[in-house]
């Protein structure tokens, strides 16, 4: 048996074909996966008009790569003269791509070098590739789905039809609203959804600015304490985090803070506005100098996604919430962990710090609110309320608020932890904000709408929608809207078409009063 095995092995060796050199890499088969992982979040055709994002360079097709930006970035057959390779290998971190990210692995750089040396061959495009956008014929434009906005208004029985009024608009489907924030003076409300931030002027109850210079999802928005900056956090999961600062004077991009290797989930300004903490799915928290845009430290103590971060009122520490079922207190000067909140049975998704700094409150997939002593790390008490996950917590003045997947926003006494009231949000509440005075509550909801309440009485003031157009609607049925929006929709009363007996509801001045908390008269229909 041994002789036969040796003979078989010898025959196999003698008859084995000579080694075949590896085939030259191609764009579609080899290079595109590398570029999609590291580069095309910013450098793709859809971002060419946003120079601060793409620098005028797209790498999402072979034609775009060869076209280059202001100058060619690839010279086929000449890797040593190709700017793309130079940008990937330079030792200068301010020039090296991906910007503010880790250098590409040597094997991936070598792959791109070989591809350029081989003449930058395109290869065979995958049959299911969707990189190239094909323009739809005008007759096949994307159909908008109807979205119905209910009101408490009702046409009287003397009119036909009669019954509760609702407005249906062709504006769906709507992406969830994942972020809301009041400006420090309460005059603005920033609203974040996928690919955009809508800034509402609450004096007029209409949008004053729409920011689309963001990459992918918007997970959080926060105004700086002086109101001069708006931080926008998000990005594309498993690709790159996106953290941007916009100047509120002209809404121009003030800085792009790169470095997170996964989506940025939450941000928090220090009380003096000099620093910004950012929590990310890359399991880190970064502390930034707002003026220099430099990283002061990176906390790496969590073993899984970091969902939330909140500064203490003195700015000497910040608290975190993580998928690893813990919360932490981190020294803001050293970046070292001081305390760990443990004992939770599920992911900790939300954290907030009481205005006096004495306690930290956490919650998440285990929906009870847990109150912790900020000095000892001991749990003071738990408070039940929500019956499913809590997505966000916040404090303002003498009030705390929580956003729940159980379709409620709940208000709490920040000293005792007792629940004050529950506000029905009609859809899972993803984000919540309180104005500085604790008078108004805003919630971003999974149905794509923002709901605003009077915090003292729990009375709903407004429903807001912003997309390709905008609508501000009061429970009484009064509305303000972008030109032509309501005309493209339909009013219904008691389920039947109502025609146009509701022009009395077109009342921007009353909607603006509602935005300030004023109680409105019931509409009169004739």
N, C-alpha and C positions, 0 to 999 in steps of 0.2 A: 504493500500500500504506500509505503514511504517513497519507493522508487517511482511509482506511477505519479504521485503528487508532484515530485521534483521534475519529472519529464513534462507534465502538464504546465507547470510554472515556466519552464524553459521555453516551451513552444509559445506560450502567451507572450513572453518577453520578446522573443525573436520576431514574432509576427505583429507585434503592436506597432501602430503607425507612429511616425515621428511626431513630436510635439508641434501643434499648429499655433502660430502666433495669435495672440488675442486680437479680435476684430477691432477696428478703429471705433471709438465711441461716437455716437450720433446725438444730435440735440434731443430728439423726441424720446429716445430710449434711455439715454444715460444722463444728459446734462440737465434737461428740464426738471427731473425730480429734485436735483440739488438746488436749482434756482427757485423752485416753488417753495422749498423748505425755508430758504434763507433770504430771498431777494424780492420775489414778485408780489409780496404783500404791499410794498411801496412802488416797485418798478414794474408796473403793468400799464397796458394801454388805457384803461379806465381812469388812471391817475395822472395822465400826461399833462392835463391842464392845471394840475395842482403842483406848481414848480417846487414849492417848499417840501413836498412829499417825494416826488419822483425825480426832481432835477431834470425833467424832460427826457428821461431814459426809461424805456420799457424793455423787459427781458422775457416777456411771456410768449413770444413766437420767434422762430429763427429769423424771420424778416426784420422784426423789431431789434433783435440783437445786432444784426449786421448794419442796420440803419444807424444805431447808436443814438447819442444825444446831441449836444452841441458839437461834439467831435466823435469819430468812430471809436468804439471801445474794443472791437475785435478786428484783427488783421489776419484773415485766414492763412494758415501756413507759417505765421510769424508770432508765436506766443511771446517772445521776448519784446516785441514791439506793441503788444496789445494792452491797452489801458485797463481792461477788465481784470487781467491777471495781476497787473501792478496794484490795483486797488484791493485785491484780495490778499496780497502778500506783504504790503508795506508794513513797516514796523511802527509807523506813526498812527496811534489810535484815533486821531482826529480825522484821518483820511481813510483808514482801513474800513472796508465793508465786510459784513453788515455793520452799519454805523452803530456804535455803542454796544455792539454785541460781541460774543466770543469769536475769535478767528475761525474760519472754516477748517475742519480737519484736514491734515496733510493729504490724505487719500483723495478727498474731494477736490482739492486744489490741483493735484496731479491729474485727475480725470479731466478737468477743464483744460489744463495745459495740453494734454494729449489730443483733446478734441480740436483745439485751435491749431495745433501742429499738423493734424490730419486734414486741415482745410475747412474746419467747421462744418462737417457734413450734416444735412438736415435729418436724414433717415426717413423712416416710414411713420407718418402721423397716425396715432391710434384711432381706430374707427369711432370710439366713443368720446373723443376729445371735444371739450366745450370751451376751449380757450378763446377761439375766434368768435366774436359776436357777429351774428348775421342779422342784418336789419330786417325787421318784419315789414311786410307790405302794409300800407296804410289801412287797407280793408281788414287786416288781421291784427289790429292794435290790441294790446292786452286789455281784457275786459275787467273792469273794476267790480268788486262784489259789494252788494248793498250792506250798509251798516245802519242800524236803527238807534236813534237817540230818543229815549222816552222822556216825557215831562209830566208834571202834575197838573198841567192845564187841561181843561176839558171844555169842549163846545157844548153849550146848553141844549136842552131838548127842543127848544124853539127853532133850532137850526138843524138842517139835515146835510150831512150826517152829524150825529152828536156823539159825545163820549171823549175819553182821554186822547190827548194829542201826542203824536210821535212824528219825528222827522227822520226820513230815510234818505241817506246820501250814498252815491256810488263811490266810496272811498276805500273800501277794503281790498285785501285783508290788511289789518293793522298790526305792525310789530309791537311787542310789549314795551311799555314805558318802564325802563329799568333804573332811572335816576331822576331825582327832583331835588332842587335846592332853591331856597329864598336868598336873595341878596341881603347883606347886613341891614340895609335900610328898609327892607320889605317891599321895595318898589318893583323888583324883578323876580321872575320865577324861571329858572333854567330847567329844561326838560330834555332828558336824553333817551333816545331810542336807537334802533340799529341805523348806523350811518349818518346820524344827524343830531344836533342839539338845537332845540327851539327855545329862544329867550323871549318870554312874555313880559310886556310892559303892563303891570297891573293897574297903572293909572288909567289906561285906556282899554284894558282887557283885550289886547291884541299883540301878536308877535312884533318884536322890534328888530330881531335878528335871527337868522337861521345859519348855523355853522355846519358845513358838510366836509370840512377838512379833517376828517377823522377816519381811522382805519377800522372797519368792521363794527363790532358791537360797542355801545357806550354803556358801561357798567356803573359809572358814578360821575357826578358833577359836584364841585364845591367852589363857592366863592371864597376869596381870601378875606381875612377879617376887615381890611379896609375897603373891600369891594372893588379893588382895581384889577383883580385877576380872576379868571374862571379856569379852574383845573378840570380837564376832561379825561377820564380814565376808561380804558377798554382794550380793544385789539382783537386779534384773531386767535382762538384757542389753539394751543400746540404749535403756534407759529411765532408771533411776536406781540409783546405788550405794546400798548399805545398810551402815552401820557403827554398831554399838551397843555400849555398855558396860553390863554387868550387875554389880551388887554381889553377891558370893558369900555375903554374910552372910544376905541374905533373898531373893536372886535377883530383886530389883526392877530395872527399867530405870534406870540411873544417868545415861545420856546417849545421845543420838542425834546422831551426827556427820555432818551432811549436807554435800553439796557435790560429790561425785564424780558425773559425768554418765553413768557407765556402771558396770557391776558391779564391786565391790571384790573383788579376787582373793586378796589376802594381806595380813597385818598383822604387825608386829613391835614389841614394846615395847623401849624402851631399857633397859639393865641396871639403872638406878635407878628405872625405872617412871614417870618424869616425862613421857616423850614416847612417842608412838605413831606409827609410820610405816605408811601404807596405800598399797598398789599397786592400780592400777585399769586396766580396759580402756579408760578414757578417755585413756590414754597418759601419765598423770601419777602422781607419788608425792606424797602430802601428809604433812607432819609436823605432828602435833597436840600441843598442851599438854594433858595428861591432866586437870589440875585445872580449867583455864579453858575447855577444849573449843574453844579458838581454833586456827586454822591458823597455824603458825609460818613455814612456807614451802611452796611448791608447786614440785616439780621437773618441768620440761617438756622435758627433753632427749631423751627417747625418741620415736621416730617411729611406734611402734605399741604394741599392748597391753603393759602392764607386768604380768607374771605373778607375780613374787615379789619380796620384800624381806626383808633380814635385817640387824640391827644388829651392829656390832662390839662386842667385850666391854667396851671403854671408853666406848662411846656417842658417840665423836667422829665416826663416819661410819657410813653404811649402804650395803649392796650391793644391786643390783637385777638382775633377769633379764627380758628382753623378747622379744616376738615379732619385733622388728627385728634379731634375731640378735646382739645384744650384751648384755653385762652392764656395769654401771657401779659406781663407788664415788663416793658423794656426801658432801660435807662437811655434817655434821649441823647445824652452826652457821649456815653461809651459804646452804646449799641449792645450792651450785655443784658441778658435776661435777669430780672430781679425776682419775679414771682410767677408761679404757674397756677392757673385755675384748672383743676382736674376733677374727675369723678363724674363727668357727663357720659351718658350712654350712647350719644350720637353726635353727629357733626355740629360744631359751633359755627353758626353762620353770621352772627351779628354781635356787635359790642358797642357800648357807649359809656361815657364817663359822666358821672353826676357833676353839675356845675361847680360844686364846692370841692370836688376832687376826693371826697371821702369814700365813695363807693364806685364800683364798676358793675354794670349789668350786662349779662350775656344771654343769648338764646340761640335757637336754630332749629335743627330737625327734631330735637327734643324741645317741644314748644314752651315749656314753663320758662318764665324769666327768673334767672338766678342772679342774686345780688351778692357782691363780694366786697369784703373790706379791702381797700386799696393799700393798706399798710401791712396787713398780716397775710392776705391772700385767702383768708377763711371765708367760707360761704355763710352769709348772714341769714338769708332765707330764700325760699322759692315762692313764686307766685304763679298760679294757674290762670288761664284766661283763654288764649288761643288753643284750638284743638288740633292744629296741625302746624307745619313749619312756620317760623318767624324769619322774614328775610332781612329786615333792617330795624334798628333801634336809633332813637335820637332824643336829645334833651334840649330844652330851651326854657329860659326863665324858670317858672315853677311848674314845669310840665315835662312828662316823658311820653313818647309815642312809639308804637310798634306797628309794623306792616306784616300782615299774616296771609298765608296761603288759604286760610279759611274764609276769605272774602271780607275781612274786617280790618279796620285800623282801630287800635285801642289806645286810650289815653290813661296815663298812670300818675299817681302822686309820687314824685321823685324821692320824697323823704320816707314815706311809709311803704311804698310799693303797692299800695292799694289801687285797684282799677277804678277809674272815674267814670268812663263811658266807653261804649263800643259803637263804632261808626261803620255802617254797611257800605262796602265798596263795590258791590255787585259783581266783582271779578277778583281773583287773587291779587292782593296788594303786594307789589314787588319792592317798592321804595316809598319812603315817607320823609317829610320835612316839616319843621315848625318854623314860623317866622320868629325873629329875635324876641319879640314881645310875648310869644306864646299865644297869640290871638287867632292865628289861622293855621290849619293843617292841610298839607297837600300830599296826595298819594299817587304814585305812578302804578298803573294796573296792567295786568296781563292782557286785557282786551284792547290795549293801545290808547287808553284814555287817561286823563288826569282829573282827579276829583279834589275839590277844595271845600273845606268846611270851616265854619266858625267854631273855634275850640271851646269857647265858653258854654255855648248851648248845644253844640253838636249839629247845628243846622247846616245842610249842604248849601254852598254858595254858587258853585260853578262846576261845569264839566267842560274840559278843554281838549281839543284835538288839533294837532298840527302835522301837516304832511305836504302834499301838493295842494295847498290851500290851508284854511284854518277855520275853526268854529269855536266860539265861546257861548255856552248855553246855560241858562239858569233853570232851576227846578220849576219856576213859574212859567217857563216856555220862552222867555225873552232871549234873543240871540243877537250876536254880532258875528259876521263871517266875511271871508274873502269874497271878492267880486265874482258873481255868477255861481257860487257854490250851492246856495239854497235853491236857486232856480233850476239847477241840474238834478235836484232831488224831488221828494214828494212828501207832503203832509198827509197824515191819515188820522181820522177821528174814529175811535171805537172800531178800528180795523178796516174802515172804508176810506176811499180817497176823499180828501177834504178840499181839494181845489185850492183857492187862494183866499179863504176868509180869515187868514191869520196874519195879515200884514201888520197888525197892531203889535205883533211879537218882534218885529224888526226894530230893536230899540237898543243900540249900542250904548247910549248914555245910562240906561238902567243896568245894563250888564256891567259897566264900569263901577257903578255904585255897589253892585253885589260883590265885586272883587275886593272892595274895601270893607265888607262885612255888613253893609246896610241891608235892612229888610225891605223887600220890594212889595208893592201892591199887587193884588191879583189882577190879571188882565180882564178887560171887559170886551166881550164880543158882541157885535151887532149883525 
